[in-house]
Amino acid sequence: MKAFRVSFAAVFSFCVSWIPAGVLIILEYGFAVSIPSTARILSAVVTHTVLLACTSLLSLTGNALVCVAFYRNRSLRTITNFYVLSLALADLMMAVMSAFGAVASGLDRWPFGFTFCQFHGFVSVYWGQVSTYTLVLTSINRYFCVVKPQKYPLYFTRKRTFFSIIAVWTSSLVVTVSFHIAPLVYEWTSGILYCRATSNDERFLGIFYVFFCSIFTVTMIIVILGYFSVYRHVSRHNIAIVPSLRREANRQQGTPINAQEIKISKVLFAAVFGYCICWVPFIVTLILEFGFQVSIPFYVQSLYTFSVTISSWINPVIYGFMNRAMRKEFGKLIFCRKGSE
């Protein structure tokens, strides 16, 4: 039931983000109303602005709760949760950028100047890479924890975990900066609602977006394979172990797989699933536009902006619903109760 509620919230938010595009599609193709290529009708401006503002607020609040809960409660400072913290910090960074996007959406122009638009676009690309690479680390962590538990303590010490997180943030920065050595400029586009990469060199721009899509696709394949291995191992374990547990429930203590680790894996898989669902429209649109030279209407392109920003707040919601320890700490923070040490 908890997982259903989380999925419903994500689907509801995703569907709401389609409203402006749906209105424009009906007007253009149902009533033959001519819609300018970059114009937004008033209802779209209002809806876009409200959704971006709500998304930014939810992301700031949810990810801040994750960070503070991690700081206050020592029991939450597990190896796996360090990856959760890394993802929350990345999402906080994007939440701040979304707030500026909401202001620009309401004004229907970018009021913060050229330099900040470059920073806004740079951070968006950087955030996307940090998020996807961090999810790869979590899937590898779950694979070794559940499938190869004997090797888990060797590979996932606290020191190595810190190093892997630093490596992700550093490598993502290097890759992002390397693309900006070339003539890449970010420009605010009203219909797309963020500072988007542009270049006079169309070939380079295509390479930039195809590279980004390829990285996302490859990393998600790795993540899916990792969690599939976990699922298959747990299924085989249940088939082999559960009957004997029923016969010797009081005598048999401990099994090769820790039940708590399986629960953690389910929570993280839910987060990965939500992340993939949110990013699919973005990746598909970019592939169509830059890989196959398909002209995408701006009101369709605006969809992937919302679907991607939803991914920045869905994780804290999933943790709050499915992780009892995190949910308990969230309650303490919200109701100002004393935290655990």
N, C-alpha and C positions, 0 to 999 in steps of 0.2 A: 504493500500500500504506500509506503514512504517513497519507494522508487517511482511508483506511478504518479504521485503528486509532483515529484521533481520533474519527471518527463512531461507532465501536463503543463507545468509552468513554463518550461522551455518551449514547448510546441505553441502555447498560447502567445508568448512573446514573439516568437518567430512569425506566427500568422498575423499578428497586429502590425508587424513591420511591413507586411505586404499590402496593407490598406492603401497607401498613397499610390503605389504602382497599379493596383487593381482599379482604382477610380480613373486613373489616366488611360489605362488600356480600354476600359469600357467607353470613355468619352471618345477616344480616337478611333476605335474600330467598331464600336456599337452605334455611335451617333455621328460618326464622320466629322468629329471636331478636330481641327488642326491644332496640334500641340507643338510649340517651338522646341527645337532640339535641346535647349538648355534651360527652358523656363520651368518654374514651379508654380502651380496654382496655389491660392491662399490656404486651402485645406491641407495641401501637401507640406507647405512651409510650417504650419502649426503642428501637424502630426509629426513631422520629422524633428522639429525642435523639442517637442514634449518628450518624444521617445529617446532622443539623445540625452536630454537632461536627466530623465529617469534612469537611463542606463548608466550614466556617469555616477549618479548618486548611489545607486545600488552597488555598483562596483567599488566605489570608494568605501562605502560602509561595510560591505561584506568582506572585502580583502583586508581592510583595517582590523576587523574583528579577528580574522585568522592570524594576523601578525601579533596583535596584542595578546590573544589567547596563547599563542606559542611562547611569548615572552613571560606571561604570568604563571603558566602551568608547566612545571618541569616534566611531568609525565607525558606531555605532548611532544617533547623534544626527542623523538625517535629518528632513526636514520631515514625512514621513508618520509616522515613529516618535514624534514629539511628540504626535500624536493617540493613538497606542498607549499612551504614558505617561499621558496624561490619563485614558484609560479604566482603566488599572491603578490609578491613585490613587483613582478613584471606586469601583472594586471593593474596594480595601483598606478604604475607609470602610465599605462594606457588610459585609465580612468580620468586622470588629470587632462590628458590630451582631448578626450571626448568632451570634457566640459567646455573647452575652447571651441570645439566643433559645434556644440549646441548654441553658443553665442553667435557664431558665424552663420549658422542655419537660420536663426531668428532674424538676423539683420540681412540675410540673403547676400552676404559679401564677407570677405575676410578682412577684419579691421585691425589685425595685429601686426601687419607689416610683412615685408618679403622675407626677412631673416628668420622670423619666428615660424613662418610657413615652412621654410626649409627644415627647421628643427622639428616641427610637428610631423612632417613626412618621414624624416629620418628615424624618429622615435617609433613611428608606426611600423616601419619595416624591421627595425631592431627588435621590437616587442614580439612580432610574429615569429621571428627566428628563435628567440629565447624560449617562448612558450612551447613551440613544437619540439625543440631539442630537449627541454625539460621533461616533456611527456615521454620521450624516448628513454630517458634515464629512469623514470618511474616504471616503465614496462620491463626494462632490464632488471631493475631492483626486484620487482615482483617475480620475474622468471627465476632468478637465483634463489629467492627466499622460499618459493613454493616447490619448484621443480628440482633445484640443485641446492638443498638446504645445507649440505656438508661444506660447500664452497662459499656460501653466503658470508660467514664471518671473516673469511679471508679477503674477499673483494670489497665488502661494504663495511669498512671501519668508518668511524666518524671523520678521521683525517682524509681518507680517500673520497668520502662523500663531499666534503667541503671542496676538495680539489676538483672533482667532477663538475660541481656547480659553478665554480670560478671559471673552469675551462669552457663551459657552455656560454657564460656571459661574455668571456673574452673572445672566443672564436666567432660568436655572433657579431660582436662589435667589429672585428677585423674584416669579416665578410661584407658587412654593411658599408663600412668605410671604403673598402676596395672598389665597390661599385660607384661610389661618389667621387672617385678620382676622375672619372669620365664626365663629360658634359651632361649631368643629370640635374634637372631643376624640378622643384615641386611647385605646383600651382593649385590654388583652391578652385574646385569645381562645384558650383551650386547644387547640381543634381546628384553628384556623387558624395558630397558632404564631408570631404576630407582633402588635405593637400596631397595631390596625386603626382607621382613621378611622370615627368614629361622630358622629351629630348628632341632636338632637331634631327638627330640620327635615329630614324625609325627602326633600323636594324638593331642597333644597340638596345633600344627600348624594348623591342621584342625579346631579345636575349635576356634582359633583366627580368621581365615578367615570366618568361618560360622557365628560367632558372629558379625563381621563387616557387613556382608551381611544382616543378620537379622535386625540389627539396621537400616541400610539404608532402607530396605523394609518396616519396621514398620513406620518409620518416614515419608516416602513418602506416605504411605497409609493415615496417619493423615493429611498430607498436601493436598492430593487430596480430601479427604472428606471435609476438611475445605473450599477449593475453590469451590467444588461442591455445598456446602450449600450456599455460596455466590451467585453463578450463579443461583441456583434455586430461591433464595429469590429475586434477581434482576429481574428475568423473571416474577415471580408472581407480583412483584411490577409494572412492565411495563404494564402487562395485565390489572391490576386494575386501574392504575393511568393515563396512557397515554391518553385514550379517554377523560377523564375529563379535562386534560390539554389542549387538542386541543379545547375544547369548551370554556374554561375559561383561555386562555393563558395570557391575560393581567391582570386578577383579582387574579388568584391563585399564590401565591408566596411561594416558598419552598415546598419541599416534604419530606416524612420520610427518603428518602435516598439522601445523598449529591452526586451530579453528579461528583464532583471532586474526592470523595472517590472511586467511581466506576471506574474512569479512573486509579487511583492509583492501584486499585485491578487488573485491566487488565495488567498493566505494571509488577506488581509483579508475576502475574500468568504466563506471558510470560517468566520471568526469571526462575521460577520454572520449566516450561515445558522444556526450554533449558537445565537446569541443569539435569533433569531426562533423557533426550535423551542422553546427554553426558556420564552419569554414567551407563546406562543400559549395554553396552558391558562389562564394568569392572565387574559388579555384576554377570552377566550371566557367564562370563569366570571363575570367582572364584567359583561359585556354581558348575559348571561342573567339575572343576579341583579338588576341595577339598571336595565337597559334594557327587559327583558321581564317583570320581577317573578317570575322562576322561583325557587322555593325550592331551594337547593343544600345537600345534606347536608354536615356539617362535614368528614367524612372525604374527601369529594371536593375541598372547598375547600383542604384541607391539601396537595393535590397541587401546586397552583400555587405554594405557598410553596417547595417543594423544587425545582420546575422553574425558578423565578426565581433561587433561590440558586445553582443549578448554573451559571447564566450568569456568575456572578462568578468562577468558576475555570476555565471551559472555554477562555477566551482564552489564558492562559499556556500551556496544554497544546497548543493549536493552534500558537502561535508556536514552542514547543519542538520540535514534530514537523516543521513545514513550513518554518521559517525557519532556514537553516543558520547564519547569523551569531549569531542569538539562541540557538540550541541549543548552539553552541560556547561562548558566554559563560556559559550556564547550567551547562555542565559544569565550567568553571573555578571558578564560585562553589560548586558542590556539593562538588567535590573539593579546594577551597581552593588552587587554582593561581593564580599571579600574573595579574592582568588586563591588558588592553591599554590603552594610553593614546592 
